[in-house]
Amino acid sequence: MSTLALTDLERVGTAFAADTMLSVRDKTRAAIHAIAAQCRPGMVEEDAVEMAKGILKGAGMRRGWHDVYVRFGSNTTKTFGAPSDPGIVLGDDDIFLIDIGPVWEKWEGDGGDTFVTGEDAEMTRCARDAKALFHEVRAKWRDDRLTGQALYEFAERRATELGWKLNLDLSGHRISDFPHAAVYEGPLAEVPFHPAPLLWVLEIHIRHPEKAYGAFFEDMLLGDEFFELES
């Protein structure tokens, strides 16, 4: 790939603005936590998805650039785009993930997180490790200026060391003023250069090697100052 082609992967549209993208990120993460707060044991996954769509619509989402995903229990092992098994009910000691890609006016949001009900220690560790691995990989991006390819090589190695399997079908992508697919639709894991901040999201989806659950965390590639208040 030529230098010109590489540079082309980070071009933006006329509506792109750093402050706006950060504001969109804030709205997206707030929506994730608002959705999570309404997910309770006994709820059927399909009802949770409809609830999530209602929250996003109420927050001003005009459309999503990808489907709204709220995955319960065994469906947390599903990769992006794969349909959930129907009728899964959230249990008292369970795990669930949220993955949303709202378009706020002209700008794309994208984010995800994992939550647990009850006190299952291994599910709690899975959710915690997905987020911790996100930040480990982000630190390698920040400090070592690794390429997208090298970031996911590191992520896969670390996931294995932690006892999980990394799903490389969910391996980051561009984000921008809508639609980013007009610039680059491929994964971050195939990018042979150091990705710039504000233009890419890092995705971490890990699965238990034997049991039917996993965890997900997704956010923009940004410096530490943007994560100080993240719980």
C-alpha positions as a printed Julia matrix, in Angstrom:
231×3 Matrix{Float64}:
   0.0     0.0    0.0
   1.46    3.38  -1.0
   2.07    6.22   1.44
  -0.66    8.19  -0.32
  -3.11    5.33   0.14
  -2.22    5.04   3.83
  -2.78    8.75   4.36
  -6.08    8.44   2.53
  -7.36    6.04   5.21
  -7.33    8.9    7.73
  -9.02   11.57   5.68
 -12.17   13.19   7.07
 -15.23   14.85   5.62
 -16.15   18.52   5.64
 -18.27   18.15   8.79
 -15.5    16.61  10.88
 -14.49   18.53  14.02
 -12.53   17.24  17.0
 -14.73   18.9   19.62
 -17.85   17.53  17.98
 -16.47   14.0   17.87
 -15.62   14.2   21.57
 -19.12   15.46  22.37
 -20.58   12.58  20.35
 -18.39   10.17  22.29
 -19.74   11.56  25.57
 -23.34   11.11  24.39
 -22.63    7.58  23.27
 -21.06    6.52  26.55
 -23.87    8.15  28.52
 -26.38    6.19  26.46
 -24.55    2.92  27.14
 -24.81    3.46  30.89
 -28.45    4.57  30.64
 -29.28    1.35  28.78
 -27.34   -0.78  31.26
 -29.24    0.77  34.17
 -32.51   -0.52  32.7
 -31.29   -4.12  32.16
 -32.48   -6.26  35.05
 -32.72   -9.98  35.82
 -35.84  -11.51  34.29
 -35.73   -9.28  31.2
 -35.79  -10.96  27.78
 -33.01   -9.82  25.45
 -35.37   -8.75  22.67
 -37.16   -6.41  25.1
 -33.81   -4.96  26.16
 -32.96   -4.16  22.54
 -36.24   -2.31  22.09
 -35.67   -0.46  25.36
 -32.2     0.54  24.16
 -33.58    1.85  20.87
 -36.07    3.94  22.81
 -33.34    5.47  24.97
 -31.24    6.28  21.91
 -34.18    7.83  20.09
 -35.0     9.91  23.15
 -31.4    11.12  23.26
 -31.66   12.38  19.68
 -30.29    9.51  17.6
 -31.53    9.87  14.03
 -30.25    6.52  12.91
 -27.57    4.0   13.73
 -24.73    3.18  11.43
 -24.96   -0.35  12.82
 -27.62   -2.29  14.71
 -28.22   -1.85  18.43
 -26.81   -4.85  20.3
 -27.76   -5.81  23.83
 -26.54   -9.37  24.38
 -27.44  -11.49  27.41
 -25.65  -14.55  28.78
 -24.56  -17.01  26.1
 -25.26  -14.42  23.38
 -22.26  -12.44  24.66
 -20.11  -14.9   22.69
 -21.68  -13.8   19.38
 -19.59  -11.81  16.97
 -20.64   -8.51  15.39
 -23.52   -8.96  12.96
 -24.37  -12.48  14.1
 -27.99  -12.86  15.23
 -28.65  -13.59  18.87
 -30.25  -16.84  19.91
 -33.86  -15.85  20.69
 -35.52  -15.71  24.06
 -32.45  -15.41  26.29
 -33.43  -14.13  29.74
 -30.99  -12.2   31.92
 -30.28  -14.18  35.08
 -29.59  -13.16  38.66
 -25.89  -14.05  38.29
 -25.27  -13.21  34.68
 -23.36  -11.08  32.19
 -24.5    -8.78  29.4
 -22.92   -6.46  26.88
 -24.0    -3.37  24.99
 -22.65   -2.28  21.59
 -24.13    0.79  19.91
 -23.22    2.84  16.85
 -25.51    5.87  16.89
 -25.34    8.67  14.36
 -25.87   11.97  16.16
 -26.83   14.43  13.4
 -23.84   14.13  10.99
 -21.39   12.38  13.31
 -20.8     8.78  14.28
 -20.66    7.51  17.81
 -19.52    4.03  18.65
 -18.95    2.3   21.95
 -19.52   -0.76  24.05
 -19.19   -2.12  27.56
 -20.02   -5.19  29.63
 -21.93   -5.47  32.9
 -22.75   -8.21  35.39
 -25.7    -8.98  37.61
 -25.09  -10.73  40.89
 -21.66  -11.8   42.1
 -20.3   -14.48  39.77
 -16.55  -14.05  40.22
 -15.47  -15.32  36.8
 -18.05  -13.27  34.9
 -16.98  -10.23  36.89
 -13.36  -10.92  35.99
 -14.27  -11.34  32.33
 -15.98   -7.95  32.2
 -13.11   -6.36  34.12
 -10.45   -7.96  31.92
 -12.08   -6.79  28.68
 -11.82   -3.2   29.86
  -8.36   -3.66  31.35
  -7.11   -5.21  28.11
  -8.55   -2.29  26.15
  -6.44    0.06  28.26
  -3.34   -2.14  27.99
  -3.62   -2.07  24.22
  -4.35    1.64  24.24
  -1.19    2.19  26.31
   0.84    0.35  23.66
  -0.71    2.65  21.05
   0.13    5.71  23.17
   3.64    4.79  24.33
   5.05    2.54  21.63
   3.19    3.98  18.63
   2.33    0.5   17.38
   0.55   -0.14  14.11
  -3.02   -1.4   14.08
  -1.69   -4.83  13.15
   0.76   -4.88  16.06
  -1.88   -3.67  18.51
  -4.04   -6.7   17.84
  -1.11   -9.1   17.86
  -0.37   -7.78  21.34
  -4.06   -7.97  22.32
  -4.35  -11.58  21.23
  -1.24  -12.57  23.17
  -2.37  -10.8   26.33
  -5.9   -12.22  26.14
  -4.43  -15.72  26.01
  -2.18  -14.97  28.98
  -5.24  -13.82  30.93
  -7.06  -17.03  30.09
  -9.45  -15.75  27.41
  -9.88  -16.08  23.66
  -9.8   -12.85  21.67
 -12.36  -12.51  18.89
 -10.4   -10.99  16.0
 -13.58  -10.51  13.96
 -14.11   -7.48  16.21
 -10.84   -5.63  15.72
 -11.48   -1.91  15.57
 -12.28    0.42  12.69
 -12.46    4.02  11.48
 -14.91    6.53  12.86
 -15.72    9.95  11.49
 -18.4    12.26  10.29
 -20.94    9.87   8.76
 -20.24    7.6    6.92
 -16.74    6.4    7.78
 -17.19    3.51   5.33
 -16.72    5.98   2.5
 -13.12    6.34   3.7
 -12.22    2.88   5.02
 -14.44   -0.04   5.88
 -11.76   -2.51   6.93
 -10.5    -3.44  10.39
  -7.95   -1.58  12.47
  -6.13   -4.91  12.86
  -5.04   -4.69   9.21
  -3.72   -1.12   9.33
   0.09   -1.05   8.86
   0.65    2.36  10.47
   0.2     4.08  13.81
  -3.45    5.19  13.94
  -4.22    8.8   14.83
  -6.4     9.76  17.81
 -10.07   10.65  17.28
 -10.25    8.67  14.03
 -10.35    5.05  15.22
 -12.12    2.88  17.76
 -10.43    0.01  19.53
 -12.58   -3.07  20.19
 -11.84   -5.87  22.62
 -14.12   -8.92  22.62
 -12.98  -11.83  24.76
 -14.61  -15.2   25.32
 -14.28  -17.86  27.99
 -12.33  -20.79  26.49
 -14.91  -23.34  27.66
 -18.03  -21.63  29.01
 -20.67  -19.78  26.99
 -20.0   -16.18  27.86
 -17.74  -13.32  26.92
 -17.18   -9.6   27.41
 -16.73   -6.55  25.22
 -15.29   -3.08  25.56
 -15.04   -0.45  22.83
 -14.08    3.21  22.76
 -12.12    5.72  20.74
  -8.33    5.73  20.68
  -7.57    8.72  22.9
  -5.11    9.84  25.56
  -5.4     9.11  29.26
  -7.04   12.43  30.05
 -10.25   11.26  28.35
 -10.59    8.24  30.63
  -9.95    9.73  34.06
 -13.65    9.89  34.93
 -14.61    6.55  33.35
 -15.79    4.1   35.99
